[in-house]
Amino acid sequence: MASFVIEGGHKLHGEIVPQGAKNEVLEVICATLLTDEEVTISNIPNILDVNNLIQLLRDMGVKVEKKSMDTYAFRADAINFDYLESDEFLSRCSRLRGSVMLVGPLVARFGHAMIAKPGGDKIGRRRLDTHFLGIQKLGATFQYDSQKNIFRISAEHLKGTYMLLDEASVTGTANILMTAVLAEGKTTIYNAACEPYIQQLCRMLNRMGAHIEGIASNLLTIEGVKSLKGCTHRVLPDMIEVGSFIGMAAMTGSEITIKNVASQSLGIIPDSFRRLGICLEQRGDDIFIPQQEHYEIESFIDGSIMTIADAPWPGLTPDLLSVMLVVATQAKGSVLIHQKMFESRLFFVDKLIDMGAQIILCDPHRAVVIGHDRTFRLRGGNMTSPDIRAGIALLIAALDAEGISRIHNIEQIDRGYQYIEQRLSALGARITRIE
């Protein structure tokens, strides 16, 4: 198990470029299974989850060519169906959350799929009902083997239909979309997720020959086609990395420029950080964060305590609440962080409390942070990363803390952030990886 050793208290300075968006990449790589022609995808981040999915496709029989550091070509013209029935395939799917999005393309193009119940972050229960109910409405049948935790899906004929999703699931919407594009007739998806990741997937599918309307809304209309062709696609910058770097600059009182952020796809992320008192400047497609010794949390118009909560897009992504919670510990004022969508993502706050943060964990979904206003710094600590987003939040805390911190189980962080220690070291951070 690898660890980071961080010497806190050093200012950061310089420019940093966000990696490609992990959540988008997992979707569009799965979509390459929808055609036997070549699909080229660029701005792919070199992170564990993505690399594992690419290798999984190789083992499935997909021809994968690495054309440059961040560009891959995929051709799914000879799938090994024996491998898809193997224990090795099922075991690997169980360890990779994004593997569930293989179901839609496999069922749409080949009429059947088998997949193990996916794993991933331990951030609470993330059910698959939305995925499966939507694909069932298109004509697929599901069987679940509770002994082996295996789903078997088959469909002789997929036919478009109207559906109202029970929740605006991002991966559920992606899976249903990838099934519907090859279904006969018209499919209407209401209460669809409309995150930039889904918008990007829709645009890519349309370039492949799909007919999808309503992109960027929660009402998608798909006219099925008989087959799809190849295309080229470039992945957006990762908005979670952008938000993480904003929080990192504020927490350490540093001056940082985040380059090429695709600002039109950030939604309310910049304004959410401004509510914590953080100054941001938009400079073209870059974000400049000036050095701030103090930042003050806003209150609501009636003077009541600020609440920052996650919500489906265009609300605030839940992936940044851990970062915002850490940043608030050194702000002036108080804030209620309300994590509505996952019930275990706030359980890392006990580590921040051990470091000296003033936080009241009200329940699994809510925490009140009383900011220090830099009257004293957090203390370095010995911590274990429970998931990707808590891991980066703990890293941000350690960068500002007094003394030495150690973060174990950093494989969790590696799943979402590429070369993070090298990139932060280039900005002046003192961070070392210990294997």
Beta strands, then each sheet from edge to edge (+ up, - down):
strand 1: 3-7
strand 2: 13-16
strand 3: 38-42
strand 4: 63-68
strand 5: 71-75
strand 6: 112-116
strand 7: 141-145
strand 8: 150-154
strand 9: 162-164
strand 10: 186-190
strand 11: 211-213
strand 12: 219-223
strand 13: 231-234
strand 14: 255-258
strand 15: 281-283
strand 16: 286-289
strand 17: 306-309
strand 18: 334-338
strand 19: 358-363
strand 20: 366-370
strand 21: 382-384
strand 22: 404-408
strand 23: 430-434
sheet 1: 21+ 22+ 1- 23+
sheet 2: 2+ 14+ 16- 15+
sheet 3: 4+ 5- 3+ 13+
sheet 4: 6+ 8- 7+
sheet 5: 9+ 10+ 12- 11+
sheet 6: 17+ 18+ 20- 19+
end
